[in-house]
């Protein structure tokens, strides 16, 4: 069934995916309307349920789709070629901006997954979120060069402080741009601002 959907022309397939991502992100699982999804995508309800037997099946297809996109175009591109945590985050920021511009509803969907409260999908969703989180931290935090960090504080604590600071920076940035059109987002300015914070963290937590 999903093979038939994946085999659709990209324009039609992406219209359905983006409509579904936006609807679930805006309303959550329980309140999301398949009627609204098909209206936005410009297809019939029968066509949607030809590919997905239920709203639940569509939702978890989107979870897998998001994981594949993020893993292919984000995590795998960071790599472990350098053990510098801040360099990895700098690389990640550029990649995230690129993916965001190509898949606008995707990051909002991911953000809302952690807030999802539906009892109907809680168990399976928790497993998928754990898989995504583990993959992300593996790419970002694996094989770090401990010699780069200050030696008078445990490296694990420095690492955690950096991660907490930059994750919250990311949430703030997403809130700032969520109401902007793609044309309005100044990626160059966002990257420059992020680099300034990376420089501050480097001065605070790295050896000089």
TORTIMAR-686596 format. One record per residue (C-alpha): residue in three letters; x, y, z. Coordinates in steps of 0.25 Angstrom, whole numbers, plus 5000, padded with zeros to 4 digits. Each point is the difference from the previous one (the first is absolute). Layout:
<nodes>
ALAXYZ
...
</nodes>
This chain:
<nodes>
UNK500050005000
UNK501150105004
UNK500849964988
UNK498950054991
UNK500050135007
UNK501550024999
UNK499949974986
UNK499150124997
UNK500550124992
UNK500850085010
UNK499150124999
UNK498749925004
UNK500849925010
UNK500650135007
UNK498750075000
UNK499349895008
UNK501249995009
UNK500150155003
UNK498550015002
UNK500149895010
UNK501250055007
UNK499450145002
UNK498649955005
UNK500649905010
UNK501050115004
UNK498950115002
UNK499049915007
UNK500649885006
UNK499649864997
UNK498649995006
UNK499550134994
UNK500749994986
UNK499049994989
UNK500249914988
UNK498950084993
UNK500950125002
UNK501249924995
UNK499449964987
UNK499450144998
UNK501450065001
UNK500749904992
UNK498950014989
UNK499649855000
UNK498849925003
UNK499849935014
UNK499949874992
UNK501450024994
UNK500650035014
UNK499449875006
UNK500549924987
UNK501450025005
UNK499850015015
UNK498949915007
UNK499850105012
UNK500550135006
UNK500949925009
UNK500749934989
UNK500250144993
UNK500550065012
UNK501149895003
UNK500350004985
UNK500450155002
UNK500849975012
UNK500849904992
UNK500150094988
UNK500550125009
UNK501149905006
UNK500549964987
UNK500150154995
UNK500650055012
UNK501049885001
UNK500450014985
UNK500150154998
UNK500450045014
UNK500649905010
UNK500849924989
UNK500650134995
UNK500550045013
UNK501049885001
UNK501149975010
UNK501150064992
UNK500350105011
UNK499949985015
UNK499750145002
UNK498550015006
UNK499950154997
UNK500449984985
UNK499049894999
UNK498950095005
UNK500550114990
UNK499949904989
UNK498649955005
UNK499550145000
UNK500350024986
UNK499449864996
UNK498750035009
UNK499850134993
UNK500149934986
UNK499049895004
UNK499150105006
UNK499950084987
UNK499849884992
UNK498949935010
UNK499450125007
UNK498949925008
UNK501049895004
UNK500750075012
UNK498750055006
UNK499449854999
UNK501349955007
UNK499950115011
UNK498549965003
UNK500349865001
UNK500650015013
UNK498850085005
UNK499049894994
UNK499049955011
UNK499149914992
UNK499849875008
UNK499749924987
UNK501450024995
UNK500850025013
UNK500849865000
UNK500449994986
UNK500450154999
UNK500949995012
UNK500849894993
UNK500150084988
UNK500450135007
UNK501149925008
UNK500549954987
UNK500150144994
UNK500750065013
UNK501049885001
UNK500450024985
UNK500250155002
UNK500850005012
UNK500949884994
UNK500450094989
UNK500250135008
UNK500649945012
UNK500849884996
UNK501550004999
UNK500250145006
UNK501450055002
UNK500150025015
UNK501350074999
UNK499350124994
UNK499250035013
UNK500550075013
UNK500749905009
UNK499550065013
UNK498649954998
UNK499449864997
UNK499950004985
UNK498649935001
UNK499550125007
UNK500550104990
UNK499549924989
UNK498650005006
UNK500050155003
UNK500350024985
UNK499049914995
UNK498950065009
UNK500450144996
UNK500049974985
UNK498749925000
UNK499350115007
UNK500650104990
UNK499449914989
UNK498650005006
UNK500150165002
UNK500450014985
UNK498949914995
UNK499050095008
UNK500650124994
UNK499849954985
UNK498849925001
UNK499150114995
UNK500950054989
UNK499949964986
UNK501249934994
UNK500450124992
UNK500050085013
UNK500949915008
UNK501550065000
UNK500849875001
UNK501350084999
UNK499650095012
UNK499549885008
UNK501349924997
UNK500950125004
UNK499250025013
UNK500249855003
UNK501550014998
UNK500150115010
UNK499449915010
UNK500949894996
UNK501250095002
UNK499550045014
UNK499949855004
UNK501349974994
UNK500750115009
UNK499249955013
UNK500249854998
UNK501249974991
UNK501550015003
UNK500750124995
</nodes>
